[in-house]
């Protein structure tokens, strides 16, 4: 997690990037904003993987505890669509 004390912002970086649909990205931002009581939350794209999210930028969060950050990352992982070819192999 990187802090910017001048702006009161925090950037939460995930352990591994996640791929989200546009709706999933909005849900992640809303979840992070509400959970941390931040003024604004924005998904941070992964520079190495343009279609992936590396974390969330939080503007003036009231709760940026390790527990809240773990919850946000867990929520992001749950929002990932199933990978192709990951099924049982039968229809």
C-alpha positions in Angstrom: 0.0 0.0 0.0 1.4 3.4 -0.9 0.3 6.5 1.0 0.2 10.1 -0.3 0.0 12.2 2.9 -0.4 15.5 1.1 -3.7 14.4 -0.6 -4.8 12.0 2.2 -5.0 9.3 -0.5 -4.0 5.7 -0.2 -3.3 3.2 -3.1 -4.0 -0.4 -2.3 -2.1 -2.8 -4.5 -3.3 -6.3 -4.9 -1.0 -9.3 -4.4 -1.9 -10.4 -8.0 -3.8 -8.5 -10.6 -7.4 -9.4 -11.4 -9.4 -9.2 -14.6 -12.8 -7.7 -14.2 -15.6 -6.8 -16.5 -16.5 -3.1 -16.7 -19.5 -3.7 -14.4 -17.2 -5.7 -12.0 -14.7 -2.7 -12.0 -17.5 -0.3 -11.0 -18.7 -2.7 -8.3 -15.2 -2.9 -7.0 -14.8 0.8 -6.8 -18.2 1.2 -5.1 -17.4 -1.6 -2.6 -14.0 -0.1 -1.8 -15.5 3.4 -1.4 -18.3 2.3 0.9 -16.1 -0.1 3.0 -13.4 2.5 3.7 -15.7 5.5 3.7 -13.5 7.2 1.1 -14.5 10.2 -0.8 -13.7 8.5 -4.1 -12.3 5.1 -5.2 -10.8 4.3 -8.6 -9.5 1.0 -9.9 -5.8 1.1 -10.8 -4.9 -0.6 -14.1 -2.0 -2.9 -14.3 0.7 -1.3 -16.5 2.0 -4.8 -17.5 -1.4 -6.2 -18.2 -3.7 -3.5 -19.6 -6.9 -5.5 -19.2 -6.2 -6.2 -15.5 -6.6 -4.3 -12.3 -3.6 -4.0 -10.0 -5.4 -2.3 -7.1 -7.6 0.6 -5.9 -6.8 4.2 -5.3 -8.8 5.6 -2.3 -9.2 9.3 -1.7 -9.2 10.2 2.0 -10.4 6.9 3.4 -11.5 6.7 7.0 -10.6 3.0 7.3 -7.6 1.8 5.4 -6.8 -1.0 7.8 -5.2 -4.3 6.7 -8.6 -6.0 7.3 -10.4 -3.6 5.0 -7.7 -3.9 2.3 -7.9 -7.7 2.5 -11.7 -7.5 2.1 -11.4 -5.3 -1.0 -8.9 -7.7 -2.6 -11.0 -10.7 -1.8 -14.1 -8.9 -3.3 -12.1 -8.3 -6.4 -11.1 -11.9 -6.7 -14.7 -13.0 -6.3 -15.8 -10.7 -9.1 -13.4 -12.2 -11.6 -15.3 -14.0 -14.4 -14.5 -17.7 -14.6 -11.5 -18.4 -16.8 -12.1 -20.0 -20.2 -11.6 -23.8 -20.3 -11.9 -23.9 -16.5 -15.1 -26.0 -16.6 -15.6 -29.7 -16.0 -15.2 -30.6 -19.6 -18.7 -31.7 -20.3 -22.0 -30.1 -21.2 
